[in-house]
Amino acid sequence: MSLFIWTVVFVIVYFVLTSNRITSAILTNMRHEINYFGMATMSTIADIINRRKNRLGDVPKRTGEVAIVTGGARGIGEYVSRGLVKSGYHVILGVRNVQAGKALVADIKSEVPSASADVIQLDVSSMESVRRFADVVKSKHPKVHLLVNNAGIIYGDFHLTQDGFESQLATNYVGHFLLTHLMMDRLEKGWESGRCARIVNVASCAHYGAEIQFDDINLERSYNSTDAYARSKLAQLMFTRHLNRLLLAADAPVRAYAAHPGIVASDMMTKCPQTQLAGKLKILFKTPEEGARPVLHCCFSSELEQPGGNYISNCEEGYSTAYSKNEEKQKKLFDVTCDMLNIKRFGVQ
């Protein structure tokens, strides 16, 4: 190697090591990636060990009841939709790609001719789209018995949505927060035969190690795609717990749950740089159908009826962090999100 190249290398290394800002950013990014790999590895091992537990019990009949599934035409959402339709729910698929949603409904009806489902356009990252979707649903259905907040994105470069929210936060958390707010009056009317209506938020073990950056909630000062995803899923879990506590205090006939599908070999995996190598070993991971089971467990299990607020993994109570259980931080996040969306009173329009 020439003297010139060695000189360039020396200058670059010296600059990195003497620049606190750059060194801090590198170390922070390394920490996030190491945390992700550790979390994914441990979760995959837990999925393998608990594979026999990841089973649905008897699926009850829900003929005539109404369920909403965001992102219900692909991946885990597809199998959640299939499971709900087969139980008798009228399923509303809120999807960005309406043609894909209609194709799935046609395929389901080829297997279950009595299946009942609608497809409505929904981009959960757009608050305008969320409001339009809610208006359409409410114009057709006086009651909603089940809301599954499933749609999500993972990783990607930093950008703000048209509403000014970081894209992963908007899609995985803020849009579902708004949708839940808008559908609350219909859910409160969804009480049937002693059973509460349910809200099921698809969370993730990715929340391990994450914390909410309240003074930089969009991560504009220090963006890391892995960290952004983890925080969005942490926010979804914290929202679930705080909302369920509010519902209990108000004696409302609605309960909220969070479900971790597991490490799933879905098409989202191909977009994750951390899992591209692991994707070659996808035999170790859950299929989308297996990943849908903890979500469906939250939809169906009578054992979860009271008091709600559960975090379910492999169809049983899963491990979640102390931070996610901190009620003071849950309330702060809830209040901050209401302010972001200009919601004066949650559930009341």
NORNOR-V243624 format. One record per backbone hydrogen bond with DSSP energy under -0.5 kcal/mol. CO is the residue of the C=O (numbers start at 1). NH is the residue of the N-H. E is the energy in kcal/mol with one decimal. If there is no record, write none. Layout:
{{CO;NH;E} {CO;NH;E}}
This chain:
{{2;6;-2.2} {3;7;-2.3} {4;8;-2.3} {5;9;-2.7} {6;10;-2.5} {7;11;-2.5} {8;12;-2.5} {9;13;-2.7} {10;14;-2.7} {11;15;-2.6} {12;16;-2.5} {13;17;-2.6} {14;18;-1.8} {15;19;-0.8} {16;19;-0.7} {18;20;-0.8} {19;23;-2.9} {20;24;-2.7} {21;25;-2.1} {22;26;-2.7} {23;27;-2.6} {24;28;-2.4} {25;29;-2.6} {26;30;-2.4} {27;31;-2.2} {28;32;-2.2} {29;33;-2.4} {30;34;-2.8} {31;35;-2.5} {32;36;-2.3} {33;37;-2.6} {34;38;-2.5} {35;39;-2.7} {36;40;-3.2} {37;41;-2.4} {38;42;-2.5} {39;43;-2.6} {40;44;-2.3} {41;45;-2.3} {42;46;-2.4} {43;47;-2.5} {44;48;-2.1} {45;49;-2.7} {46;50;-2.5} {48;51;-1.0} {50;53;-1.1} {50;54;-1.1} {51;54;-0.5} {53;55;-2.6} {58;60;-0.6} {62;65;-2.1} {65;90;-3.4} {66;145;-2.0} {66;146;-1.4} {67;92;-3.2} {68;148;-3.1} {69;72;-0.9} {69;94;-2.3} {71;74;-0.8} {74;77;-0.9} {74;78;-0.8} {75;79;-1.1} {76;80;-2.0} {77;81;-2.6} {78;82;-2.4} {79;83;-2.1} {80;84;-2.3} {81;85;-2.6} {82;86;-2.3} {83;87;-1.0} {84;89;-1.8} {85;88;-1.5} {87;62;-3.3} {88;64;-1.3} {89;91;-0.8} {89;116;-0.5} {90;67;-2.6} {91;93;-0.7} {91;118;-2.4} {92;69;-2.6} {92;94;-0.7} {93;95;-0.8} {93;120;-2.7} {94;71;-3.1} {95;122;-2.4} {96;98;-1.0} {97;101;-1.8} {98;102;-2.5} {99;103;-2.2} {100;104;-2.0} {101;105;-2.2} {102;106;-2.4} {103;107;-2.0} {104;108;-2.6} {105;109;-2.6} {106;110;-1.3} {107;111;-0.9} {108;111;-0.9} {108;112;-3.3} {112;115;-2.5} {116;91;-2.1} {118;93;-3.0} {120;95;-1.8} {122;124;-0.6} {123;126;-2.1} {125;127;-0.6} {126;130;-2.2} {127;131;-2.1} {128;132;-2.3} {129;133;-2.7} {130;134;-2.4} {131;135;-2.2} {132;136;-2.2} {133;137;-2.5} {134;138;-2.6} {135;139;-1.6} {136;140;-0.8} {137;140;-1.0} {137;141;-2.1} {145;198;-1.9} {146;68;-2.4} {147;149;-0.7} {147;200;-3.0} {148;70;-2.3} {148;150;-1.4} {149;202;-2.3} {159;167;-1.9} {161;164;-2.0} {165;161;-3.0} {166;170;-2.8} {167;171;-2.4} {168;172;-2.6} {169;173;-1.7} {169;174;-2.5} {170;175;-2.9} {173;177;-2.4} {174;178;-2.4} {175;179;-2.3} {176;180;-2.6} {177;181;-2.1} {178;182;-2.5} {179;183;-2.0} {180;184;-0.7} {181;184;-0.7} {183;187;-2.4} {184;188;-2.5} {185;189;-0.6} {186;144;-1.7} {187;190;-1.8} {192;195;-2.7} {195;192;-2.1} {197;255;-2.2} {198;147;-2.4} {199;201;-0.5} {199;257;-2.7} {200;149;-2.4} {200;202;-0.5} {201;203;-1.0} {201;259;-2.4} {203;261;-0.5} {204;207;-1.5} {205;208;-2.1} {207;210;-2.1} {212;214;-1.3} {213;216;-1.7} {214;217;-0.6} {216;219;-2.3} {224;228;-2.8} {225;229;-2.0} {226;230;-2.3} {227;231;-2.7} {228;232;-2.0} {229;233;-2.0} {230;234;-2.2} {231;235;-2.6} {232;236;-1.6} {233;237;-1.9} {234;238;-2.7} {235;239;-2.5} {236;240;-2.0} {237;241;-1.9} {238;242;-2.3} {239;243;-2.9} {240;244;-2.3} {241;245;-1.8} {242;246;-2.0} {243;247;-2.5} {244;248;-2.3} {245;249;-2.2} {246;250;-1.8} {247;252;-2.6} {248;251;-1.2} {252;254;-1.6} {253;197;-2.4} {255;199;-2.5} {256;309;-2.8} {257;201;-3.0} {258;312;-2.9} {259;203;-1.8} {259;261;-0.7} {260;314;-0.7} {262;264;-0.9} {263;286;-2.4} {264;266;-2.0} {266;269;-1.2} {267;270;-0.8} {268;271;-1.5} {269;272;-1.8} {271;273;-0.7} {272;275;-1.2} {272;276;-0.6} {273;276;-0.6} {275;279;-2.3} {277;280;-1.5} {278;281;-2.2} {279;282;-1.4} {281;284;-2.5} {282;285;-1.4} {286;265;-3.2} {287;291;-2.5} {288;292;-1.5} {289;293;-0.6} {290;293;-0.8} {290;294;-0.5} {291;295;-0.5} {292;296;-2.6} {293;297;-2.6} {294;298;-1.6} {295;299;-1.3} {296;300;-2.1} {297;301;-2.7} {301;304;-0.8} {302;305;-1.4} {310;258;-2.7} {310;312;-0.5} {311;318;-3.1} {312;260;-3.4} {313;316;-1.1} {316;313;-3.1} {321;325;-0.8} {322;325;-0.6} {322;326;-0.5} {323;326;-1.3} {325;327;-0.7} {326;330;-2.2} {327;331;-2.3} {328;332;-2.0} {329;333;-2.6} {330;334;-2.5} {331;335;-2.8} {332;336;-2.6} {333;337;-2.5} {334;338;-2.2} {335;339;-2.1} {336;340;-2.3} {337;341;-1.9} {338;343;-3.0} {339;342;-0.9} {342;344;-0.6} {345;348;-2.0}}
